[in-house]
Amino acid sequence: MGVSGNKFYGIEMKKVLMSFALLSAVAACAPPDVQNSDANMATKISGLTESTSNKRDVYAALGQPDDVNENSDGSVWIYYRLIVKNSATTYVPIFNLVAGGSNINTKVTTVFFDGRGRYKSNLAGSSNRYSNMWAGSGIYPNDPGAIPRVEVEMKKIAEPFDANHKPHISGS
C-alpha cells in the first residue's frame, strides 16, 4: 500500500493531518514548565542581618516583592515561589482531557521590617494542591491591590519597580 495520491495507507491525508493537528492542539493545552534558578530563598536570606540589613539590602538579595503590607510594627514583604509539576496523565493524548493537570507547591516567604525599615525576621511556609488542566490558569496569587502597594514601596526605597513582575514559577 503506502502513499498513493491523496491517501496514506488507505486513509485520506486530510484526515491524517486533521488528527495530527487535533492531538498537537490538545498537547499544547498542558501548562508550560518554566525554569527558574532563583528559587533558593533560604540561601539568600541567610546573608541578611537582623536590625542591620535594610529594605534595600533585602531588595538586592531577593528582588522586588510580590506584595507589601504595613502593620503597626513596621512593614511586611511577601514573596511567592511556585513549583509546578505536570502529572503523567497530562502527556497522554485524549486521556489528558479528563485527568491531565499539575501538582502545585506554593512557597511563601514573608519578610518583616521594623518601623525604621530594618530587617527583623522572616517566615517561610508552603502548601500543595492539585489543579486539573481546565482550572489551572490562576495558579498564583493575584491581588490587584498588590501592584500599587509594591510600587509605592519601591519609590520609598528608590529602587526600580516592574509592573509586569509575577511570582517566580518553576517546573519539571
KEPA-832710 format. One record per residue (C-alpha): z, x, y. Coordinates in nm, 4 decimals, padded with zeros to 6 digits. Example, Ala and Ser with C-alpha at 12.3 -4.5 7.8 and 13.67 -1.06 7.14 Angstrom:
2
00.7800/01.2300/-00.4500
00.7140/01.3670/-00.1060
//
This chain:
172
00.0000/00.0000/00.0000
00.1235/00.1999/00.3098
-00.0104/00.1398/00.6606
-00.3291/-00.0617/00.6988
-00.4469/-00.2360/01.0162
-00.1529/-00.4203/01.1714
00.0564/-00.4128/00.8536
00.3228/-00.1723/00.7276
00.3839/-00.2104/00.3543
00.2626/-00.5687/00.3754
00.4788/-00.6592/00.6783
00.3293/-00.7257/01.0200
00.4014/-00.4352/01.2588
00.5136/-00.6815/01.5274
00.7992/-00.7979/01.3010
00.8970/-00.4386/01.2166
00.9062/-00.3414/01.5846
01.0976/-00.6565/01.6857
01.3563/-00.5961/01.4124
01.3979/-00.2345/01.5228
01.4330/-00.3414/01.8891
01.6942/-00.6044/01.7977
01.9003/-00.3571/01.5942
01.8796/-00.1000/01.8749
01.9963/-00.3575/02.1303
02.2910/-00.4594/01.9110
02.3931/-00.0957/01.8586
02.3806/-00.0366/02.2344
02.6480/-00.3039/02.2877
02.9200/-00.0802/02.1447
03.1479/00.0609/02.4181
03.0496/00.4166/02.5141
03.2660/00.7111/02.4224
03.3279/00.9093/02.7380
03.4762/01.2554/02.7001
03.7385/01.3768/02.9476
03.9026/01.7176/02.9208
04.1656/01.6354/03.1872
04.3910/01.4228/02.9658
04.6809/01.6681/02.9181
04.9211/01.5323/03.1799
05.2353/01.6952/03.0368
05.0985/02.0454/03.0912
05.0006/01.9672/03.4479
05.3327/01.8021/03.5297
05.5294/02.0961/03.3865
05.4099/02.3032/03.6843
05.5860/02.0708/03.9313
05.9364/02.1468/04.0570
06.1872/01.8723/04.1329
06.2818/01.8487/04.5051
06.0399/02.1327/04.5906
05.6933/02.0087/04.4946
05.5486/01.7516/04.7318
05.2739/01.4863/04.7164
05.0013/01.7394/04.7965
05.1212/01.9549/04.5046
05.1044/01.6528/04.2744
04.7589/01.5684/04.4088
04.6456/01.9264/04.3398
04.7817/01.9097/03.9834
04.6896/01.5552/03.8824
04.4284/01.4362/04.1302
04.4066/01.1011/04.3027
04.6464/00.8433/04.1573
04.5173/00.5141/04.0195
04.7814/00.3165/04.2103
05.0569/00.3757/04.4668
05.3691/00.1703/04.5338
05.6505/00.2042/04.7844
06.0119/00.1291/04.6991
06.3483/00.1678/04.8705
06.3967/00.5204/04.7317
06.0504/00.6552/04.8204
05.7161/00.6049/04.6525
05.5563/00.5943/04.3111
05.2151/00.7206/04.1995
05.0680/00.5783/03.8803
04.8063/00.7445/03.6587
04.6313/00.5722/03.3681
04.4624/00.7517/03.0789
04.2729/00.5511/02.8195
04.1698/00.6789/02.4795
03.9079/00.4533/02.3242
03.8139/00.4906/01.9585
03.5416/00.2696/01.8194
03.6231/00.1096/01.4856
03.3938/00.1970/01.1962
03.2622/-00.1600/01.1831
03.1150/-00.1130/01.5316
02.8438/00.1061/01.3800
02.7422/-00.1371/01.1034
02.4405/-00.3435/01.2153
02.4856/-00.7211/01.2088
02.8474/-00.6892/01.0803
02.9446/-00.5382/01.4166
02.8599/-00.8703/01.5832
03.1688/-01.0182/01.4187
03.4009/-00.7262/01.3545
03.2951/-00.4451/01.5914
03.5388/-00.3225/01.8539
03.7673/-00.0464/01.9748
04.1245/00.0706/01.9404
04.2534/00.1397/02.2901
04.5523/00.3624/02.3607
04.6670/00.3295/02.7224
04.8852/00.6111/02.8531
05.0661/00.5555/03.1811
05.2263/00.8380/03.3785
05.4448/00.7355/03.6697
05.5425/00.9988/03.9261
05.8415/00.9299/04.1522
05.8882/01.0750/04.5016
06.1933/01.0666/04.7294
06.1815/00.9341/05.0872
06.0644/01.2766/05.2133
05.7673/01.2812/04.9753
05.9230/01.5354/04.7366
05.8683/01.5128/04.3623
06.1724/01.3573/04.1872
06.0698/01.2830/03.8317
05.8084/01.1269/03.6073
05.7983/00.8775/03.3280
05.5299/00.8539/03.0589
05.4596/00.5733/02.8167
05.1803/00.4348/02.6064
05.0626/00.1179/02.4371
04.7981/00.0408/02.1765
04.5705/-00.2592/02.1370
04.2507/-00.3607/01.9655
03.9639/-00.5094/02.1643
03.6625/-00.6657/01.9972
03.3251/-00.5696/02.1362
03.2852/-00.9033/02.3158
03.6117/-00.8771/02.5105
03.6228/-00.5025/02.5744
03.4683/-00.4959/02.9200
03.8004/-00.4887/03.1077
03.9742/-00.2108/02.9194
04.1524/-00.0509/03.2145
04.3999/-00.1941/03.4628
04.2142/-00.3364/03.7606
04.4327/-00.4358/04.0556
04.2109/-00.4799/04.3630
04.5142/-00.4112/04.5836
04.5449/-00.0605/04.4413
04.2391/00.0729/04.6248
04.3700/00.0139/04.9790
04.7194/00.1355/04.8826
04.5798/00.4617/04.7440
04.3508/00.5035/05.0455
04.6467/00.4744/05.2865
04.8464/00.7232/05.0799
04.5617/00.9771/05.0709
04.5297/00.9541/05.4516
04.9058/01.0136/05.4899
04.8837/01.3402/05.2969
04.5417/01.4395/05.4377
04.3676/01.4506/05.1001
04.0234/01.3084/05.0202
04.0004/00.9502/04.8982
03.7484/00.8474/04.6328
03.6875/00.4705/04.6490
03.4986/00.4849/04.3175
03.7874/00.6515/04.1334
03.8672/00.4897/03.7976
04.1319/00.5702/03.5379
04.0316/00.8525/03.3015
03.8747/00.7308/02.9783
03.8151/00.9469/02.6737
03.6904/00.8529/02.3310
03.5912/00.9692/01.9915
//
